[in-house]
């Protein structure tokens, strides 16, 4: 079981159904990172990306197309903000380039994920830090609050409902003001919770075959 620094962050599987490790982050990539978990545009991006990952996930998606699809109605939310959220979700680099093909007439920058759960679970370390406040408002959220809100966000029928049920309560009802925006210091948290850099595991070589041994049965003899 993973050792999570945030007690209200749900535990998620470390391996997929075939036994391969799920390479998602459980905290920020570097204590010196300037990534802002709690900025207005950051929480908007996190929530919309979570709904997308749970409902309309595409393994290889154009960065421009994804940003235009999710945030064309919010011109102030730049593709850079979305990108800063995305790179904090997985241990491996999920940014890549796709060359010209029949289906892709122009080379473009893409996000490439091995499977949707790595994006989903990688977003949850960020979401768990604030999404409980969307319903509890001024009360201190619990693990159950966070788990239920993540499930509710996942099951929304339409992406437009993300803002109605999660973003607006945070931004218009004062919930964002209750978050530890100014007190969060990753350098201090890394020391307090003994965090480690989450690195992609090295590929392991196949197990060598056992050495050949001489058969105890004489050559040409009937083994039965």
Phi and psi in degrees as a GROMACS rama.xvg file:
@    title "Ramachandran Plot"
@    xaxis  label "Phi"
@    yaxis  label "Psi"
@TYPE xy
-69.2941  149.031  UNK-2
-96.4255  102.066  UNK-3
-94.2101  135.858  UNK-4
-74.5873  -29.3249  UNK-5
-95.0719  114.387  UNK-6
-67.4783  -15.24  UNK-7
-106.463  20.3935  UNK-8
-96.2437  122.69  UNK-9
-62.3527  143.122  UNK-10
-73.7159  136.447  UNK-11
-127.078  159.943  UNK-12
-60.9274  146.768  UNK-13
-92.4212  -14.7382  UNK-14
-133.89  153.649  UNK-15
-84.4132  -175.701  UNK-16
-65.0562  -17.9423  UNK-17
-101.124  5.62042  UNK-18
90.1316  4.54654  UNK-19
-84.6634  142.238  UNK-20
-66.3363  141.045  UNK-21
-91.4679  118.197  UNK-22
-98.3203  64.3849  UNK-23
-108.379  155.021  UNK-24
-83.4451  152.656  UNK-25
-117.047  -1.5961  UNK-26
-161.868  178.724  UNK-27
-61.9663  151.777  UNK-28
-70.4442  -30.3021  UNK-29
-149.553  136.061  UNK-30
-64.4079  -20.0639  UNK-31
-91.5461  2.2735  UNK-32
-62.3376  144.862  UNK-33
-98.4725  11.6593  UNK-34
-61.8257  130.559  UNK-35
-102.857  107.02  UNK-36
-66.4284  -37.8258  UNK-37
-100.662  4.02155  UNK-38
-65.1191  153.271  UNK-39
-53.4288  -50.048  UNK-40
-68.8062  -30.8334  UNK-41
-66.9083  -45.4703  UNK-42
-69.4166  -31.4926  UNK-43
-63.3611  -45.4169  UNK-44
-63.8873  -44.2285  UNK-45
-58.6934  -47.4388  UNK-46
-66.1892  -43.8206  UNK-47
-67.4018  -40.4421  UNK-48
-65.9317  -34.0305  UNK-49
-66.2588  -45.3966  UNK-50
-61.4678  -42.8871  UNK-51
-61.366  -46.1622  UNK-52
-63.2135  -34.5515  UNK-53
-80.8186  -22.6826  UNK-54
-122.773  -28.8333  UNK-55
-137.456  30.5653  UNK-56
-57.9497  135.752  UNK-57
-125.835  125.237  UNK-58
-59.314  -43.9733  UNK-59
-117.751  106.503  UNK-60
-127.599  138.751  UNK-61
-61.8954  132.069  UNK-62
-61.2629  -43.0489  UNK-63
-64.7059  -45.9906  UNK-64
-64.7256  -40.3487  UNK-65
-65.6003  -44.587  UNK-66
-63.217  -42.5593  UNK-67
-65.3956  -37.4806  UNK-68
-69.4713  -43.2294  UNK-69
-86.4977  -31.5412  UNK-70
-130.203  19.3609  UNK-71
-63.0134  -23.959  UNK-72
-85.8688  -1.93705  UNK-73
-126.421  77.6602  UNK-74
-59.9608  -23.1756  UNK-75
-73.2854  -19.8086  UNK-76
-86.3474  101.99  UNK-77
-79.7445  160.211  UNK-78
-62.5835  -27.0927  UNK-79
-64.5594  -39.5831  UNK-80
-63.9317  -45.3656  UNK-81
-59.2526  -42.2655  UNK-82
-64.3466  -36.9146  UNK-83
-65.8995  -33.3828  UNK-84
-69.0078  -46.2362  UNK-85
-61.1752  -42.3973  UNK-86
-71.1544  -14.0727  UNK-87
-90.9989  5.61271  UNK-88
-93.1319  -32.0527  UNK-89
-124.952  154.422  UNK-90
-70.5488  -33.5681  UNK-91
-89.3584  163.833  UNK-92
-75.9201  112.188  UNK-93
-92.5996  8.24278  UNK-94
-96.8351  139.075  UNK-95
-154.053  -178.856  UNK-96
-122.063  143.375  UNK-97
-118.121  124.652  UNK-98
-78.0083  -179.665  UNK-99
-70.7167  132.151  UNK-100
-140.462  178.999  UNK-101
-60.359  -41.748  UNK-102
-86.3197  -10.8373  UNK-103
-131.765  84.347  UNK-104
-65.4987  -14.1006  UNK-105
-136.611  132.262  UNK-106
-58.3161  142.037  UNK-107
-151.514  160.372  UNK-108
-79.7192  136.82  UNK-109
-132.78  166.023  UNK-110
-103.724  133.536  UNK-111
-126.512  116.353  UNK-112
-116.841  146.437  UNK-113
-71.615  -36.4749  UNK-114
-162.381  160.59  UNK-115
-65.4375  -31.0727  UNK-116
-64.3376  -27.2133  UNK-117
-68.4181  -35.2553  UNK-118
-74.5407  -44.4868  UNK-119
-59.7046  -54.8778  UNK-120
-68.2348  -31.5882  UNK-121
-68.2642  -29.0739  UNK-122
-76.322  -24.5459  UNK-123
-68.406  -27.3395  UNK-124
-65.5959  -31.9379  UNK-125
-77.5486  -49.9945  UNK-126
-58.7373  -37.0331  UNK-127
-64.4439  -18.3675  UNK-128
-81.0623  -14.0761  UNK-129
-140.308  -22.0846  UNK-130
-66.6936  -24.9259  UNK-131
-62.4461  -29.1712  UNK-132
-70.2847  -19.7828  UNK-133
-63.3676  -24.3225  UNK-134
-116.681  -31.3031  UNK-135
-85.1484  -16.5115  UNK-136
53.2891  -109.36  UNK-137
-83.354  -4.98037  UNK-138
-84.7078  153.745  UNK-139
-74.3376  120.068  UNK-140
-71.6853  154.453  UNK-141
-109.97  173.377  UNK-142
-58.8377  -39.3387  UNK-143
-63.9097  -41.5443  UNK-144
-58.5762  -46.8493  UNK-145
-64.4438  -46.064  UNK-146
-60.9131  -44.6055  UNK-147
-66.7792  -38.1158  UNK-148
-69.9963  -36.8609  UNK-149
-62.9181  -42.407  UNK-150
-64.3912  -40.83  UNK-151
-64.8522  -40.853  UNK-152
-63.4084  -41.6865  UNK-153
-61.4103  -36.0821  UNK-154
-95.7811  5.89978  UNK-155
-59.1772  139.531  UNK-156
-70.9844  -32.765  UNK-157
-137.054  145.224  UNK-158
-64.6112  -25.0066  UNK-159
-64.6619  -23.1414  UNK-160
-73.5719  -15.5329  UNK-161
-58.3951  -45.9607  UNK-162
-68.9549  -39.8934  UNK-163
-62.9088  -45.2105  UNK-164
-96.1316  -19.2088  UNK-165
-124.717  -43.2901  UNK-166
-77.1862  -47.9579  UNK-167
-59.7008  -43.2701  UNK-168
-60.3745  -34.6241  UNK-169
-71.2747  -40.2476  UNK-170
-92.7383  -26.898  UNK-171
-106.198  -18.655  UNK-172
-106.167  14.012  UNK-173
82.7784  3.15854  UNK-174
-65.3329  -34.8682  UNK-175
-63.7071  -28.9648  UNK-176
-70.6944  -18.462  UNK-177
-85.8951  -7.149  UNK-178
-79.9231  151.269  UNK-179
-78.1006  58.1186  UNK-180
-60.7012  -43.8872  UNK-181
-89.653  -15.6558  UNK-182
-96.329  -9.48394  UNK-183
-75.8691  115.179  UNK-184
-128.035  107.231  UNK-185
-65.0345  -34.0347  UNK-186
-59.4771  -42.3063  UNK-187
-69.9487  -40.5422  UNK-188
-65.6915  -37.0248  UNK-189
-60.9691  -40.0245  UNK-190
-71.9056  -43.0957  UNK-191
-65.0099  -40.7046  UNK-192
-104.413  10.4965  UNK-193
52.6581  48.9931  UNK-194
-71.5692  156.328  UNK-195
-130.83  153.684  UNK-196
-65.783  131.771  UNK-197
-89.9332  111.443  UNK-198
-113.791  149.663  UNK-199
-67.7305  129.553  UNK-200
-64.8553  144.739  UNK-201
-68.9341  141.22  UNK-202
-64.2072  136.567  UNK-203
-95.2443  141.5  UNK-204
-73.6603  148.098  UNK-205
-59.2147  145.201  UNK-206
-61.605  129.077  UNK-207
-65.854  149.096  UNK-208
-69.6446  147.236  UNK-209
-63.9925  150.047  UNK-210
-63.4686  147.674  UNK-211
-70.421  137.779  UNK-212
-118.029  150.798  UNK-213
-70.9534  130.975  UNK-214
-65.9745  137.341  UNK-215
-74.4289  -9.02167  UNK-216
-88.6501  124.711  UNK-217
-58.141  144.867  UNK-218
-60.7082  130.722  UNK-219
86.5964  -6.98063  UNK-220
-78.7692  153.128  UNK-221
-79.6062  115.362  UNK-222
-67.9843  -11.7103  UNK-223
